[in-house]
């Protein structure tokens, strides 16, 4: 019952074999696993066995034992046999030509690999290497060598094979140094170099913004080269390696790994790149599991899918695995071929057992020509050697290497689909095959294959994550890498406490407008410094803020500079509306006073107030009040030229008329005897002469101010830009001009005040001196207070304060000088008589009786 069930299972597994769809050449499969004759042969180097002796105790060259079979290495050698048999079964690829092979064990040891390599170089089928002056027509035992698996082993034999220009096609050596054709002229490979793998790993780190990582590598050629490549590329891509270490290969790794993990924990990284061969990786993760450590582990191709790592107990608890594997494909007939081969081996085993009436002796040690004595006992029960997921995934690397030789021979022998023009035994040489190999292009399944100028293949990697179901690992392809990385993040399950993409940075990302100031030895550890005004953050990776170009400015923490914008006291802004309202009210009051004075023109009060000069005084006050509009709205050159001169000239007219009245007062009060004879001159031509002289001097100051000043357009064009937004006001240059203009007005107000504040008040008469004293005092106080306030204000407040000062001084003059007179006209019109003003009108001093009454 067991045998039929087994057959049924095998038929289900290998349906084409049970349906009679297996190729015809399957019937010619030989059970010779490691040697097969042919018109030409290729050599194979595979880690069929593992070291079982202590090399440090070796005393003789042959004192080395490799007695433990590696199923993975054996499986790879069977893939080579499969490829050769398939090629021989294809009548169109090498018609009439048979490819042979010779497979030897490397044991991953330099002491072992040298012997079969030297055998490959022997002349023809002998075991001698001839010393010749010219090896151009030297016929070696094999035309090409497939292997070895590791970079360490390739380093041992690569230059030796290169001397003979014998093609060496490795299916696993990834060190980038073999791309140097000066040192390894005959080396090619069917797997990408570590330089490309390092680029892929760096792009993966950048994809998730992991800039703070640790790198752990194996202490061998593969690991050291990978570590160098990763460190160099990380530095070029602003990724900081917080810690890097090597896993011992030739000594007990556990103490070193414990120290490595301790240092990794101290650096607080969340991502660790493990660039190692499978055995050091296994030793490393054994300790990781013991210490219950979790992280994101980025794995290299050497151990990414290896069953010795994937089957470690509790490996599912170490975190998330993101690993790279060669971009390969499954071989359609490999499983059926293996089943057929193992079935034939099983039948031969049964025949031997019947003939010898017992099992064969499988305890013999491996030898050069029989690297696997136990393989004679293989049967269908051993199909797991081929079903190994790692082997299934990497078999096409061996398969492609063998087929590259076949396609090169097809071209070298000038074959077509029916025949080859050249003989394969002695008509071609390895160096000729090498030249053809460099330029061939063929398809392996659906994938195009060719070598580049450095002997590297034309494909990249698959990105794979590990997922567990019932403690069994499954490999999920999440992306690819050829020249650029493509990842489907939704397929990744983050086996971490929060099930989210982890962050692995030394410092948090800076905010926009901040640059990095590195602290310590790593560029990824930094403080975020805000860009000050006038500088900006040009790029996110900048470590220094960039100065703004001339004519532009920036605010603090800016990412760009801008041309300045200007604002002003627009007609609709609240400040302008308030000032306009105040100005309009004041103008109405001044107009009302003017109408009242006009109505009472010719009366003693108006005559005593200056007569026609009082009208001029009111008009100048109204002009000064109206000129506040020059400070409002968008400024221009015309408004700026008139702004300060008008607001100095109108008060000059007002104050000069008041000064003329104050001179009349002092003349009457201080010189009463001479006053009658001189008052007419002071009140008439003298007042107008004083007015014209004052206005002339002020006009001179105004002209000089305008001439020496700068126009608004020139001022804006030559302004040193240190602002983004600025209040635009008319330039007040030179300040000396403003001081002279306002100083003249204040001087006239001060003189008027000095002339009247001690003047004697006529008894029972109007006190004109009082009006002049208070009005000029208010004017002086307003502008004296204005000066220190003005110097400490912003441009906008300067404009507002000057308008306020103009309005206040106008209010002071109007209220102190004119309102008392208006009060008299409105409430006491009976006092508007010549007697009440005769002292100031006629210059007659008060009588003795009046003085006594006073």
Residue, then its C-alpha position, 0 to 999 in steps of 0.5 A: x500500500x505504501x509503494x502505490x501511495x508514494x508513486x501517486x505522490x510523485x506523479x502529482x509532484x512531477x505530473x509531466x513525468x507521469x503523463x509521459x511528457x518528459x523529454x526523450x533525452x531523459x532516457x540517456x541520463x547517465x548515473x555518473x555524477x561527477x565525470x562525463x566524457x565528451x568532445x570537449x569538457x568543462x570543469x566544475x568546482x563545488x563545495x560538495x563536502x565540508x571540513x571535518x579536520x582541524x587545519x591548525x594541526x595539519x602537518x602534511x599537505x594531505x592531512x586535511x579531511x572533508x568527510x561531511x557531505x553538503x547537500x547544498x553543494x552536492x545539489x549545485x553540482x547536480x544542476x551542472x550535470x543537468x545543464x550538460x545533459x540538457x545541452x547534449x540532448x539538444x540537437x540544435x545547440x551543439x549538433x554532432x558535438x558532445x559536452x563533457x564535464x569533470x566536477x571536483x570538490x572544493x571543501x571551501x578550502x584553498x588547500x583543496x581547491x588548488x589540486x583540481x584547478x591544476x588538474x584542469x590545466x594539465x595538457x589534454x587528458x594527462x596529469x602533467x602541466x607542461x612548461x612552455x614559452x608559448x601557451x597559445x596552442x596549449x590544449x588543456x583538459x577542460x575548456x572552461x571552469x564553472x565555479x567556485x562558489x565563494x570569493x575566498x576560493x576565487x581569489x586562490x585560483x583566479x589569477x592562475x586561471x587568468x594566466x592561461x586565459x581560461x574562462x572561469x565562470x563563477x556562480x557565487x563569487x561576488x567580490x567586486x575586485x574580480x571586476x578588475x580585468x587587469x588582475x582577473x582577465x578570464x573571470x566572469x560570473x552569473x551573479x552580480x558583484x558586491x558593488x551592485x549589492x551595496x548600491x541596492x542596500x544603500x537605496x533600500x536604506x534611503x527608501x525608508x530614511x534609515x540614516x543611522x545603521x550598523x554593519x556587521x560582516x563576516x571576517x573573510x574576503x566576501x564580508x570585508x569587501x562588502x563592508x568596504x563597499x557599504x561604508x564608502x557608499x553610505x558616506x557618499x549618501x549621507x548615511x552614517x554607520x554608527x558601528x561596524x564589526x566583523x564576525x570571526x570565521x576561524x575562531x569561536x564567534x560567540x564572545x565576539x558576537x556578544x560584544x558586537x550586539x552589546x555595542x549595537x544596543x549602545x548605538x540605539x540603531x534600529x537597522x542592522x546590515x548583515x553582510x556575511x556568508x551563511x555560516x557566520x550569519x548562522x553563528x550571529x543570529x544564534x546569539x541574537x536569538x539567545x539575547x532576544x534582540x529585535x531589529x530590522x535585519x538587511x541580509x546579503x545574498x549569501x545567507x538570505x535564503x540559506x536553510x541553515x539560517x532560516x531553520x534556526x529555532x525562534x528565528x521568527x522572533x528577531x524582527x523583520x528580515x529584508x534580504x536580497x537574492x539574485x534575480x534568478x528563475x526556476x528551471x522547469x525540468x530540474x525536478x523531473x530530471x532529478x527524479x529520473x536520475x535518483x530513480x536510476x541511482x536507486x535501481x542501481x543500488x538495488x542491483x548492487x545490494x542483490x549482487x552483494x547481498x548487503x548495502x555498499x560501503x559508504x564509509x569510504x573517504x572522499x577522494x579527488x575523483x570521487x568526492x561523494x562516495x555515499x552518492x552511489x546510494x542516492x535514490x528517490x528518497x533523496x529528492x529533498x536535495x533538489x527540492x531545497x528552496x535555496x537550491x531552487x532559487x540559485x540553481x539558474x546561476x549554475x545553469x546560466x554559467x554552463x549554457x554560456x559556455x555552450x552558446x560560446x562554443x556554438x559560435x566558436x565552432x561555427x555551428x548551425x542547427x545541423x552541424x558544426x564546421x570546426x572540430x571541438x577536440x583540438x581545433x579551439x583553445x580556452x583563450x579563443x572561447x574567452x573572447x567569444x564569451x565576453x560578447x555572447x547574448x542568449x536567453x535563459x528561459x524568459x531572461x536575456x543573459x549577457x556579460x558586461x565589459x567587467x564580466x558581470x551579468x546583466x541583471x540585479x536582485x530580488x528584494x525579499x522579506x521573510x514571513x512566518x506561518x506556523x513557524x515555517x518561513x516563506x519568502x515574499x518578493x517585495x521588489x526588485x533592483x536593477x539600476x534603481x530600487x522598486x519596492x511594494x511597501x504594502x507587502x512588508x509585515x513589520x515584525x516589531x512591537x508597534x508593527x510600523x516602519x521603524x525610524x533609525x536616525x541619530x537625530x530627528x529631522x530638522x524643520x524647514x528653514x533649519x540647517x544641521x550642525x554636526x555634533x560628534x564624529x557622525x554627520x547624521x548626529x546634529x543639532x538643528x540651527x535656525x537660519x537667521x534673517x537674511x539667510x535661508x536653507x537652500x537644500x535639506x542636507x545643508x549644514x550652513x545657511x545660504x546668504x540671500x542675494x543682493x536685493x532680496x531678504x528672508x525672515x528667520x527660518x526661511x527656505x527661500x529669499x524674496x524681493x521686499x514688499x512695501x506698505x504705506x498709510x493707505x487711505x482705508x487703513x484705520x490710522x489714516x481714517x482717524x488722522x483724516x477725521x481729525x484733520x477734517x474736524x480741524x479744518x472745519x473749526x478753522x473755517x468756522x473761525x475764518x467765517x466768524x472773523x470775516x463777519x467781524x472784519x474791521x472790528x477792533x478785535x480783528x484789527x488788534x489780532x492783525x487785521x488782514x494778517x489774521x486771515x493769512x494766519x488762518x489760511x496758513x493754518x488751514x494749509x498746514x492742516x490740509x498738507x497732512x494728505x501728503x503723508x497718506x496714500x502711496x508716496x511718490x517723488x512729487x509728494x515727497x518733494x513737497x511733504x516736508x517743505x509745505x509742512x514747514x512753510x505754512x507754519x512759518x507764515x502763521x508764526x511770522x504773523x504771530x511774531x509781528x503781533x508779539x513785537x507790537x505787544x512788546x513795543x506797547x508794553x515796554x516802550x509806551x512812550x515811543x509806541x504811538x509813533x512806531x506802532x503804525x510801521x510795525x503793524x503795516x509795512x513792518x509786519x509784511x516785511x517780517x513775514x516776507x523775510x521769514x518766508x524767504x529764509x524758510x524758502x531757502x532752507x526748503x530749497x536746500x533741503x530739496x536739492x540735497x535730498x534724495x528722491x523716493x525712487x532713488x532711495x528705494x533703488x539704492x536702499x540696502x535690503x534687510x527686510x521682507x516687508x517695510x513701511x514706505x515713507x518719504x526719505x527725510x534727508x538730510x536731517x539737518x534740513x529738517x532741523x533747520x526748517x523746524x528750528x526756524x519755526x520753533x525759534x520764531x515761536x520761542x521769540x514770540x513767547x519771550x516777548x509776551x509771557x512777561x508783558x503787562x496786562x492792560x487793565x480792563x482791556x483784552x490781553x492779547x499777550x496771553x493768547x500769543x504766549x499760550x499758543x507759542x508755548x503749545x507749539x514749542x512744547x509739541x515740537x520739542x517733545x516730538x524730537x526725542x519721540x520721533x528718533x526712536x520710532x519705526x518708519x510707520x510711527x514716524x509718519x503718524x507721529x509727525x502728522x499728529x504733531x502737525x495737527x496738535x501744533x495747529x490745534x494749539x495755535x487755533x485754540x490758544x490764539x483764536x478761540x479766546x477771541x471767538x469766545x469774546x465775539x460770541x459771548x461778549x460782543x459788547x466788549x468788541x469796542x475801541x476802548x477795550x483794545x485801544x492800548x494795542x490799536x493805538x499804542x497808548x499806555x494805560x492811565x494812572x487810574x487804570x494802573x491803580x485799578x489793576 
